[in-house]
């Protein structure tokens, strides 16, 4: 990992929480997490998806625990993952009957690394506090942290109604949107205070306050960050599909992260039918890496193309190298320590090609339209070779592989 947190804003101080050995908050790097969409009772499918998410780079994975069959499957899922060499922390996502499931399935309570509690549906009326307390007491018993996850789609209606009534009694009432934001913040803070009164340590509590509007998310987390020092989980709920979900989540979380707010993130994308669930992990990593907060995979810089680059060779080469990097990173992380810091440049013509390639660790400047069909390659800022002929792309890919081996692998040890 490279130097962490290049934001001009100081990072918000938060209490660190260990989630299955992964530190969240307390100055630790922002953690990437994700969630399965399988039926947790289906052990085979859930194990396969957790493994895929972890290989993609998810450092914590949340799974739904909604009924007895799901709770009974959790320890088997955990054991199967360990046999595969995957020791990723599993978070149980509980709603409505979490208190009962944890009590009835102690092996589930032990196998999970963290419990997620939604104060808006943990119980209603006189049962609410009692059932919330039951989950907190199970967390204390099993020495597990919790995430108190408020969501405006299931906001505590008693709290919201009370604040709305108080607001109407004021001479200059706030808007309904402003009152709702305040209710979300209060729900998180009051629930955390209740958990502490029961006996759960501050180093066992993470807060989240998810909404689906970008400006609402920024406002809610900015306020929550000033009124609490608990570790914060960032996420835009119901962000949507494709480009819309990516842009909305990145816009909201990018602003908060730049201000030093946020200790762990999940970018919730609605996948296409039979789509790749790991996409949300890649987007989370790309957000943090683009902003300079963490480094996960080598950067492939490529020009956008213009009238000088009517050939698609540079685009195909950049895409091929990027795909090859993603495919190999699970192995490369272990085999080539530090490879995530590599920068590769694939440029399409002479205008910026040589200059950009010199600034990369290894770069190639492919010929543009009407240019001499040669491609200079730069390594560590110096021209190292000139490629010609129909195999330029394949030759450069081999040079990238050789460079990685020399710089980060056994070649490095031999050189030293």
C-alpha positions in Angstrom: 0.0 0.0 0.0 1.3 3.5 -0.9 1.1 6.5 1.4 -2.4 6.8 2.7 -4.8 9.6 2.6 -3.6 12.5 0.4 -6.7 14.6 1.1 -6.0 18.2 2.1 -8.6 17.8 4.8 -7.5 16.1 8.1 -9.0 12.7 8.5 -11.9 12.5 11.1 -10.8 10.8 14.3 -12.8 7.7 15.0 -12.7 4.8 17.4 -11.1 1.8 15.8 -13.1 -1.4 15.6 -11.7 -4.8 14.8 -14.0 -6.9 12.5 -12.6 -10.4 12.4 -9.1 -8.9 12.4 -9.8 -6.2 9.8 -9.5 -2.8 11.5 -12.2 -0.3 10.7 -11.6 3.3 11.8 -9.0 4.5 14.2 -6.8 5.8 11.4 -6.8 2.5 9.5 -7.1 2.6 5.7 -10.7 2.8 4.4 -12.0 -0.8 4.1 -13.8 -2.1 1.1 -16.8 -4.4 1.7 -19.6 -6.0 -0.2 -22.7 -8.1 0.2 -23.9 -11.4 -1.3 -27.3 -11.7 -3.0 -27.6 -15.5 -2.7 -30.0 -17.3 -0.5 -27.7 -17.9 2.5 -29.4 -21.2 3.2 -27.8 -22.3 -0.1 -24.4 -23.1 1.2 -22.7 -23.9 -2.1 -23.9 -20.7 -3.9 -23.1 -18.5 -0.9 -19.6 -19.9 -0.5 -18.9 -19.5 -4.2 -20.1 -15.8 -4.2 -18.3 -14.9 -0.9 -15.1 -16.4 -2.4 -15.5 -14.5 -5.6 -16.1 -11.2 -3.8 -13.1 -11.8 -1.6 -10.9 -12.7 -4.6 -12.0 -9.4 -6.2 -10.8 -7.5 -3.2 -13.7 -7.3 -0.7 -12.1 -7.2 2.8 -15.5 -7.8 4.6 -18.5 -9.6 3.2 -22.1 -9.3 4.5 -24.6 -12.1 4.2 -28.4 -12.1 4.8 -29.5 -14.0 8.0 -33.3 -13.8 7.7 -34.6 -17.2 9.0 -33.6 -20.4 10.8 -32.3 -22.1 7.7 -30.0 -19.2 6.9 -28.7 -19.0 10.5 -28.0 -22.8 10.5 -26.0 -22.5 7.3 -23.7 -19.7 8.5 -21.2 -22.0 10.5 -21.1 -24.4 7.5 -20.4 -21.5 5.2 -17.6 -20.2 7.5 -16.0 -23.7 7.7 -16.1 -24.2 4.0 -14.5 -20.9 3.3 -11.7 -21.7 5.8 -11.1 -25.0 4.1 -10.6 -23.0 0.9 -8.1 -20.8 2.6 -10.5 -17.8 2.7 -10.6 -16.1 6.1 -12.8 -13.2 5.2 -14.9 -11.7 8.0 -18.6 -12.5 7.6 -21.2 -10.0 8.7 -24.7 -11.1 9.6 -27.4 -8.8 8.2 -30.3 -9.0 10.6 -33.8 -7.5 10.4 -36.9 -8.1 12.5 -35.9 -11.4 14.3 -32.2 -11.1 14.7 -32.5 -11.4 18.5 -34.2 -14.8 18.1 -31.9 -16.2 15.4 -28.8 -15.3 17.4 -30.2 -16.9 20.5 -31.5 -20.0 18.8 -28.3 -20.5 16.7 -25.2 -19.9 18.9 -22.9 -21.5 16.3 -24.1 -18.8 13.9 -23.5 -16.1 16.5 -19.9 -17.4 16.9 -19.1 -17.8 13.2 -20.1 -14.2 12.3 -17.5 -11.5 12.7 -20.0 -8.7 13.2 -23.8 -8.2 13.5 -25.7 -5.6 11.6 -28.7 -4.1 13.6 -31.3 -1.9 12.0 -32.9 0.2 14.8 -35.9 0.9 12.6 -37.1 -2.7 12.5 -35.4 -4.5 15.3 -38.7 -4.4 17.1 -41.8 -2.2 17.6 -43.4 -0.4 20.5 -42.6 -2.1 23.8 -40.6 -4.9 22.1 -38.1 -2.5 20.4 -35.7 -1.8 23.3 -35.9 -5.3 24.6 -35.1 -6.9 21.3 -32.3 -4.4 20.5 -30.8 -5.1 23.9 -31.0 -8.9 23.2 -28.8 -8.5 20.1 -26.3 -6.2 21.9 -26.1 -8.7 24.8 -25.3 -11.5 22.3 -22.6 -9.3 20.8 -21.1 -8.8 24.3 -21.4 -12.6 25.0 -19.6 -13.6 21.8 -17.2 -10.6 21.8 -18.4 -9.3 18.5 -18.8 -5.8 17.1 -22.0 -4.4 15.7 -23.0 -2.0 13.0 -26.0 0.1 13.9 -27.3 0.6 10.4 -30.0 3.2 10.0 -31.8 3.3 6.7 -34.3 5.9 5.7 -36.5 3.3 4.0 -37.0 1.7 7.4 -36.5 4.7 9.7 -37.9 4.5 13.3 -41.3 5.9 12.8 -41.9 6.8 16.4 -38.8 8.9 16.5 -39.6 10.6 13.2 -43.2 11.3 14.3 -42.0 12.9 17.5 -39.5 15.1 15.8 -42.1 16.1 13.2 -44.5 17.1 15.9 -41.8 19.1 17.8 -40.9 20.8 14.5 -44.4 21.9 13.8 -44.6 23.5 17.3 -41.7 25.8 16.4 -42.2 29.3 15.0 -40.0 28.7 12.0 -40.3 24.9 11.3 -37.7 23.0 9.3 -38.7 21.3 6.1 -39.8 17.7 6.2 -36.5 16.7 4.5 -34.4 18.4 7.2 -36.4 16.8 10.0 -36.0 13.4 8.3 -32.2 13.9 8.1 -32.1 14.8 11.8 -34.2 11.7 12.7 -31.7 9.5 10.8 -28.8 11.1 12.7 -30.5 10.8 16.1 -31.6 7.2 15.5 -27.9 6.2 15.0 -26.6 8.2 17.9 -29.3 7.2 20.4 -29.0 3.6 19.4 -25.2 3.7 20.0 -25.7 5.3 23.4 -28.2 2.6 24.3 -25.7 -0.1 23.2 -23.0 1.5 25.4 -25.4 1.7 28.4 -26.0 -2.1 28.0 -22.3 -2.7 28.2 -21.0 -2.8 24.6 -17.7 -1.0 24.2 -17.2 2.0 21.9 -14.6 -0.1 20.1 -17.3 -2.5 19.2 -19.7 -0.1 17.4 -19.8 1.1 13.8 -22.5 3.5 12.6 -24.1 3.9 9.2 -27.0 6.2 8.0 -27.9 5.3 4.5 -30.2 7.2 2.2 -30.7 7.2 -1.6 -30.1 10.8 -2.4 -26.6 12.2 -3.0 -27.2 15.5 -1.2 -29.0 13.8 1.7 -26.2 11.4 2.2 -23.6 14.2 2.3 -25.7 16.2 4.8 -26.5 13.2 7.0 -22.9 11.9 7.3 -21.4 15.4 7.7 -23.7 16.0 10.7 -23.2 12.5 12.1 -19.4 12.9 11.8 -19.5 16.1 14.0 -21.7 14.5 16.7 -20.0 11.2 17.1 -16.6 9.6 17.0 -17.8 6.1 16.1 -16.3 4.5 13.0 -18.6 5.2 10.0 -19.7 2.9 7.2 -20.5 4.8 4.0 -23.0 3.7 1.5 -25.7 5.1 -0.8 -28.7 2.8 -0.5 -30.7 1.9 -3.6 -28.0 3.6 -5.8 -29.3 1.9 -8.9 -27.9 0.1 -11.9 -25.0 0.7 -14.2 -23.6 4.2 -14.7 -26.3 5.8 -12.6 -25.4 3.8 -9.5 -21.7 4.3 -10.0 -21.9 8.0 -10.5 -24.3 8.6 -7.6 -22.3 6.6 -5.2 -18.9 8.0 -6.3 -20.2 11.6 -6.2 -21.6 11.3 -2.6 -18.8 9.2 -1.1 -16.0 11.0 -3.0 -17.1 14.3 -1.3 -17.3 12.7 2.2 -14.0 10.9 1.8 -12.3 14.0 0.6 -13.4 15.7 3.8 -11.9 12.9 5.9 -15.3 11.2 6.6 -15.7 7.4 6.3 -13.9 4.3 7.5 -15.4 1.6 5.4 -17.4 1.8 2.2 -19.8 -0.3 0.1 -20.9 0.8 -3.3 -24.3 -0.9 -3.7 -25.0 -1.6 -7.4 -28.1 -3.3 -8.7 -26.5 -5.9 -11.0 -27.8 -6.8 -14.4 -29.7 -10.1 -14.5 -27.0 -12.8 -14.0 -24.5 -9.9 -13.8 -21.1 -10.0 -12.0 -21.6 -9.2 -8.3 -17.9 -8.4 -8.0 -18.4 -5.2 -10.0 -19.3 -3.3 -6.9 -16.0 -4.3 -5.3 -14.0 -3.1 -8.3 -15.9 0.3 -8.3 -15.1 0.7 -4.6 -11.5 0.0 -5.2 -11.3 2.3 -8.2 -12.9 5.2 -6.2 -10.4 4.9 -3.4 -7.5 4.4 -5.8 -8.5 7.2 -8.1 -8.7 9.6 -5.1 -5.2 8.5 -4.0 -6.4 7.0 -0.7 -5.4 3.4 -1.3 -3.7 1.3 -4.0 -5.2 -2.0 -5.0 -4.1 -2.8 -8.6 -1.7 -1.5 -11.1 -2.9 1.7 -12.9 -3.3 1.4 -16.7 -3.3 4.9 -18.1 -4.7 5.2 -21.6 -5.7 8.2 -23.8 -9.3 8.6 -24.8 -8.6 8.6 -28.5 -9.3 11.2 -31.1 -9.1 11.8 -34.9 -5.4 10.9 -34.8 -6.2 7.4 -33.4 -8.6 5.8 -35.9 -7.0 2.4 -35.2 -8.4 0.5 -32.2 -5.1 -1.2 -31.4 -4.3 1.0 -28.4 -7.8 0.5 -27.0 -7.7 -3.2 -27.4 -4.3 -3.4 -25.8 -5.3 -1.2 -22.8 -8.4 -3.3 -22.3 -6.4 -6.6 -22.6 -3.8 -5.4 -20.0 -6.4 -4.2 -17.6 -8.3 -7.5 -17.8 -5.1 -9.5 -17.4 -4.2 -7.4 -14.3 -7.6 -8.0 -12.7 -7.5 -11.7 -13.5 -4.0 -12.2 -12.0 -4.2 -9.9 -9.0 -5.3 -12.5 -6.5 -2.1 -14.4 -7.3 0.1 -11.4 -7.8 -0.7 -9.9 -4.4 1.0 -12.9 -2.8 3.7 -13.5 -5.5 4.7 -9.9 -6.2 4.4 -7.7 -3.1 4.1 -4.1 -4.1 2.8 -4.8 -7.7 -0.3 -2.8 -6.9 1.8 0.4 -7.2 2.8 -0.3 -10.8 1.7 2.2 -13.5 1.3 1.2 -17.1 0.7 3.6 -20.0 -0.9 2.6 -23.3 -1.1 5.7 -25.5 -2.5 6.0 -29.0 -0.3 8.6 -30.9 2.8 10.8 -30.8 1.1 13.9 -29.2 1.1 12.7 -25.5 2.3 9.2 -26.0 6.0 9.5 -25.3 5.6 11.9 -22.4 2.9 9.9 -20.7 4.8 6.7 -21.2 7.9 8.2 -19.6 5.9 9.1 -16.5 4.7 5.5 -16.1 6.8 2.5 -14.9 6.4 1.0 -18.3 4.6 2.5 -21.2 4.1 2.2 -24.9 3.3 4.9 -27.5 1.5 3.3 -30.4 1.5 4.9 -33.9 -1.5 7.1 -34.7 -3.1 7.6 -38.1 -0.4 8.3 -40.7 2.5 7.9 -38.3 5.4 5.6 -38.8 4.3 2.1 -37.7 6.6 1.8 -34.8 5.9 1.9 -31.1 8.6 3.1 -28.6 8.5 1.5 -25.2 9.7 3.4 -22.1 10.7 1.6 -18.9 11.4 3.7 -15.7 11.4 6.9 -17.8 13.9 5.8 -20.4 13.3 4.4 -23.9 14.0 0.7 -23.7 12.8 -0.7 -27.0 11.0 0.1 -30.3 8.4 -2.5 -31.3 7.4 -3.1 -34.9 5.2 -5.4 -37.0 1.9 -7.1 -36.4 2.8 -8.5 -32.9 3.3 -5.2 -31.1 0.5 -5.8 -28.6 1.7 -9.3 -27.8 5.3 -8.2 -27.5 4.4 -5.4 -25.1 2.3 -7.6 -22.9 5.3 -9.9 -22.6 7.5 -7.0 -21.6 5.0 -6.0 -18.9 5.1 -9.5 -17.5 8.9 -9.5 -17.6 9.0 -6.1 -15.9 6.7 -7.3 -13.1 8.8 -10.4 -12.5 12.1 -8.4 -12.5 10.9 -5.6 -10.3 8.6 -7.4 -7.8 9.5 -11.1 -8.1 12.5 -13.3 -8.1 14.3 -11.0 -10.5 14.3 -8.3 -7.9 16.0 -10.6 -5.4 18.6 -11.6 -7.9 19.3 -8.0 -8.8 19.8 -7.1 -5.1 
